[in-house]
């Protein structure tokens, strides 16, 4: 049985390898691209920092939406999600690819997506429902895509827990992207 230290070292080595390979992702062999599809989820699931974990999970949902609707590899979609949401944290930016394909996807997504919102709603079980809503044009009609997931109290971002404890706020909404008028 592997211990936590070995798993942490494996994850760190994998992230270092990914950081090297992401720069040449478009020229990478197809087998590597297939492996890279699972990396963002692995990075999110293995994250020990609660704030980073939650952000990774949210960006992963957005990236999967982009992948499904724009037929691009997940690492490229993750990079585009970071661009859309103006993410600046270098720890998160390293998870995706940032190349010409990513920039083109971000531009296309900006033309199609109206808003991206995240809502946290309390549940009776001392956990929250995280609802990610993406409003976009599909077949020239505004269409909402909603992805829900239950998030335990201990895994909520600090600002959500703070607002609940200090002001009793039931629902917290965060707008990650809004199309410019």
Secondary structure, DSSP 4 states (H G I P E B T S, - for coil): ---HHHHHHHHHHHHHHHHHHGGGGGGS-HHHHHHHHHHHHHHHHH--SHHHHHHHHHHHHHHHHHHHHH---HHHHHHHHHHHTT---HHHHTTS--SHHHHHHHHHHHHHEEEEEEEEEE-TTSEEEEEEEEEEEETTEEEEEEEEEEEEGGGS-HHHHHHHHHH--SEEEEEEEE---
